[in-house]
Amino acid sequence: MTSFAAPRISCEVVEPYSEDVARIFNIQRYSLNDGQGIRTVVFFKGCPHTCPWCANPESLSPRIETVRRESKCLRCEPCLRDADECPSGAFERIGRDITLEALEREVMKDDVFFRTSGGGVTLSGGEVLMQAPFATRFLQRLRRWGVSCAIETAGDAPGSRLLPLAKECDEVLFDLKIMDPVLAHDVLKMNLPRVLDNLRLLVEEGVSVIPRLPLIPGYTLDADNVQRVLTLLLSLGITQVHLLPFHQYGEPKYRLLELPWTMKNIAIPSEQEVAALREMAECAGFQVTVGG
């Protein structure tokens, strides 16, 4: 099995990323949790951050990887360890390169669902800003078809990379995580001052921003961190927030990739904990969505 290691990379264009070719690892159809209506979500490969709770570890490396599924393995001799040659499909590639034209054809297969549900296409990751030139051109194509467009991002990239992409969106799902800049850097490898500057930039430019806060025990699931988020949002005139409780759904992926799942023994937030933070936000005047 090809070993996996998530490189410590900056949020810059990484080869072979270009304006014409992107590297993705999944296209998820019929999603109801990544924007309005029924969405088709395109997951871009590569992320500069090191969130311990990441539910998509296959998104971290910008490289195309090969994994082996034990349940499918026939233990052939000799084993070619090749996803194209494996007779049972036990060896599987994570990631593929795709052109603008091919991706447009893929997502427009779902056009009827977009138009009947008020949905559209959401670009996620990984971190889509690592492939912003491609993503910007791709959304420009979709908008010519009248498709609603959104991105999910942590906003940690030069504003010159973020803003042109955001302006092609009907909404930007903007993740806010650890609000202490030192901890954000040490734990997540995140430039929090740049993230907050970019959030302000989007608001000033009239971009529709939906802030989201993952509720992670030991990291963001505390009243002080939530209060910092709410205070910031109120200062920007934003009065809605999505709260995303921690879950353990990503654990099987870590086993598949032979990566340690350091959150294994962390309990998911209780209904009472989530309800208390929701009430805190609602009392401050926010429209709160749990999940989404």
FILORO-403961 format. One record per residue (C-alpha): x, y, z; residue number from 1; residue in one letter. Coordinates in steps of 0.02 Angstrom, whole numbers. Example, Ala and Ser with C-alpha at 12.3 -4.5 7.8 and 13.67 -1.06 7.14 Angstrom:
// residues 2
      px      py      pz  num  residu
     615    -225     390    1       a
     684     -53     357    2       s
This chain:
// residues 292
      px      py      pz  num  residu
       0       0       0    1       m
      62     174     -42    2       t
     101     264     119    3       s
       2     422     159    4       f
      70     578     237    5       a
     -17     746     238    6       a
     116     873     189    7       p
     128    1041     275    8       r
      86    1147     124    9       i
      37    1328     101   10       s
    -126    1379      21   11       c
     -48    1410    -148   12       e
     -74    1328    -317   13       v
       8    1156    -314   14       v
      53    1064    -474   15       e
     -35     996    -575   16       p
    -170    1119    -522   17       y
    -205    1248    -656   18       s
    -346    1352    -728   19       e
    -392    1207    -842   20       d
    -368    1050    -736   21       v
    -417    1016    -556   22       a
    -383     873    -438   23       r
    -539     809    -349   24       i
    -578     656    -246   25       f
    -767     645    -246   26       n
    -927     711    -323   27       i
   -1070     690    -201   28       q
   -1246     705    -268   29       r
   -1412     740    -181   30       y
   -1332     829     -32   31       s
   -1447     929      82   32       l
   -1315     997     201   33       n
   -1200    1105      95   34       d
   -1309    1251      44   35       g
   -1489    1281      -8   36       q
   -1592    1145     -92   37       g
   -1522     985    -168   38       i
   -1336    1008    -200   39       r
   -1202     921    -299   40       t
   -1040     940    -200   41       v
    -870     934    -283   42       v
    -730     890    -162   43       f
    -560     962    -208   44       f
    -402     874    -152   45       k
    -271     959     -44   46       g
    -280    1059     117   47       c
    -151    1167     208   48       p
    -227    1140     380   49       h
    -206    1007     514   50       t
    -375     999     602   51       c
    -368     847     717   52       p
    -555     819     691   53       w
    -553     821     501   54       c
    -687     702     436   55       a
    -609     693     262   56       n
    -428     638     288   57       p
    -422     582     106   58       e
    -432     767      62   59       s
    -273     820     152   60       l
    -138     769      31   61       s
    -137     850    -142   62       p
     -68     687    -213   63       r
    -168     547    -294   64       i
    -157     401    -175   65       e
    -189     214    -181   66       t
    -271     122     -38   67       v
    -309     -63     -12   68       r
    -476    -125      52   69       r
    -444    -284     150   70       e
    -623    -346     131   71       s
    -606    -353     -59   72       k
    -430    -424     -69   73       c
    -409    -595    -153   74       l
    -225    -604    -103   75       r
    -169    -633    -281   76       c
       8    -693    -312   77       e
      98    -595    -374   78       p
       7    -437    -320   79       c
      29    -294    -442   80       l
     -33    -164    -315   81       r
    -112     -72    -461   82       d
    -289      -2    -456   83       a
    -308     -29    -644   84       d
    -253    -212    -638   85       e
    -331    -269    -473   86       c
    -465    -399    -516   87       p
    -569    -370    -358   88       s
    -555    -182    -342   89       g
    -464    -199    -176   90       a
    -336     -70    -233   91       f
    -423      96    -258   92       e
    -363     269    -309   93       r
    -411     420    -208   94       i
    -407     573    -319   95       g
    -417     607    -504   96       r
    -381     750    -622   97       d
    -524     825    -719   98       i
    -542     963    -847   99       t
    -664    1109    -842  100       l
    -768    1033    -981  101       e
    -776     860    -903  102       a
    -825     926    -731  103       l
    -958    1038    -808  104       e
   -1034     887    -897  105       r
   -1031     788    -734  106       e
   -1122     913    -626  107       v
   -1246     970    -758  108       m
   -1318     794    -759  109       k
   -1406     852    -599  110       d
   -1477    1013    -671  111       d
   -1658     955    -652  112       v
   -1632     934    -464  113       f
   -1556    1107    -449  114       f
   -1702    1189    -537  115       r
   -1840    1096    -446  116       t
   -1766    1114    -272  117       s
   -1680    1283    -277  118       g
   -1514    1193    -257  119       g
   -1352    1200    -353  120       g
   -1167    1159    -344  121       v
   -1053    1177    -193  122       t
    -863    1167    -204  123       l
    -785    1091     -49  124       s
    -627    1000       1  125       g
    -496     992      64  126       g
    -480    1178      34  127       e
    -548    1242    -130  128       v
    -440    1399    -118  129       l
    -288    1293    -162  130       m
    -366    1275    -334  131       q
    -451    1444    -342  132       a
    -407    1489    -524  133       p
    -491    1330    -587  134       f
    -637    1347    -466  135       a
    -669    1526    -519  136       t
    -676    1481    -704  137       r
    -785    1330    -665  138       f
    -914    1433    -570  139       l
    -916    1561    -710  140       q
    -969    1422    -827  141       r
   -1105    1362    -709  142       l
   -1175    1535    -685  143       r
   -1201    1548    -873  144       r
   -1321    1402    -851  145       w
   -1408    1491    -707  146       g
   -1343    1366    -577  147       v
   -1334    1424    -396  148       s
   -1153    1415    -338  149       c
   -1073    1402    -166  150       a
    -905    1361     -88  151       i
    -853    1293      81  152       e
    -691    1371     142  153       t
    -588    1415     295  154       a
    -538    1576     207  155       g
    -351    1556     239  156       d
    -274    1618      76  157       a
    -228    1785      -1  158       p
    -381    1893     -25  159       g
    -335    1911    -208  160       s
    -365    1725    -226  161       r
    -524    1717    -122  162       l
    -621    1869    -180  163       l
    -637    1830    -368  164       p
    -701    1656    -324  165       l
    -819    1718    -189  166       a
    -895    1844    -310  167       k
    -951    1700    -420  168       e
   -1047    1625    -273  169       c
   -1225    1646    -215  170       d
   -1162    1604     -42  171       e
    -997    1568      45  172       v
   -1001    1441     186  173       l
    -860    1512     294  174       f
    -787    1404     432  175       d
    -730    1485     594  176       l
    -636    1369     711  177       k
    -512    1408     850  178       i
    -524    1594     884  179       m
    -361    1611     979  180       d
    -229    1657     847  181       p
     -86    1567     934  182       v
    -185    1406     958  183       l
    -254    1418     781  184       a
     -77    1424     714  185       h
      -6    1290     828  186       d
    -150    1165     812  187       v
    -220    1201     639  188       l
     -74    1285     549  189       k
    -198    1425     515  190       m
    -163    1610     492  191       n
    -312    1673     593  192       l
    -281    1861     565  193       p
    -285    1830     377  194       r
    -445    1727     395  195       v
    -531    1867     491  196       l
    -471    1999     369  197       d
    -542    1895     227  198       n
    -709    1877     316  199       l
    -719    2065     335  200       r
    -670    2086     152  201       l
    -811    1974      93  202       l
    -939    2067     198  203       v
    -876    2236     136  204       e
    -889    2174     -44  205       e
   -1069    2120     -19  206       g
   -1039    1933     -30  207       v
   -1171    1826      57  208       s
   -1077    1737     197  209       v
   -1145    1597     304  210       i
   -1026    1572     452  211       p
   -1007    1396     521  212       r
    -929    1341     685  213       l
    -880    1159     717  214       p
    -912    1113     898  215       l
    -758    1009     943  216       i
    -727     953    1123  217       p
    -561    1019    1185  218       g
    -545    1145    1042  219       y
    -700    1248    1002  220       t
    -837    1176    1113  221       l
    -830    1307    1249  222       d
    -927    1465    1285  223       a
    -775    1579    1269  224       d
    -732    1522    1092  225       n
    -915    1532    1039  226       v
    -932    1706    1116  227       q
    -780    1765    1016  228       r
    -864    1705     857  229       v
   -1030    1788     899  230       l
    -948    1953     946  231       t
    -852    1955     782  232       l
   -1006    1915     678  233       l
   -1113    2047     763  234       l
    -977    2177     728  235       s
    -995    2132     544  236       l
   -1184    2138     544  237       g
   -1201    1948     523  238       i
   -1344    1873     624  239       t
   -1345    1692     569  240       q
   -1229    1549     614  241       v
   -1221    1361     584  242       h
   -1162    1253     728  243       l
   -1082    1088     674  244       l
   -1068     962     816  245       p
    -917     845     814  246       f
    -948     666     753  247       h
    -849     506     729  248       q
    -901     471     549  249       y
    -726     495     480  250       g
    -643     361     587  251       e
    -654     219     458  252       p
    -563     328     331  253       k
    -416     349     448  254       y
    -403     160     465  255       r
    -411     141     276  256       l
    -271     268     254  257       l
    -171     195     399  258       e
    -174     362     487  259       l
    -195     386     675  260       p
    -367     447     729  261       w
    -320     552     879  262       t
    -503     593     917  263       m
    -549     410     943  264       k
    -589     428    1128  265       n
    -673     599    1116  266       i
    -858     593    1154  267       a
    -978     681    1037  268       i
   -1059     837    1112  269       p
   -1214     800    1213  270       s
   -1384     871    1165  271       e
   -1374     979    1321  272       q
   -1205    1053    1272  273       e
   -1264    1095    1097  274       v
   -1429    1164    1161  275       a
   -1339    1279    1284  276       a
   -1230    1353    1146  277       l
   -1378    1369    1030  278       r
   -1474    1463    1165  279       e
   -1323    1574    1194  280       m
   -1320    1622    1010  281       a
   -1508    1646     997  282       e
   -1509    1757    1150  283       c
   -1379    1864    1062  284       a
   -1499    1884     915  285       g
   -1436    1750     797  286       f
   -1534    1636     683  287       q
   -1453    1468     724  288       v
   -1447    1310     620  289       t
   -1375    1152     698  290       v
   -1292    1055     558  291       g
   -1301    1113     378  292       g
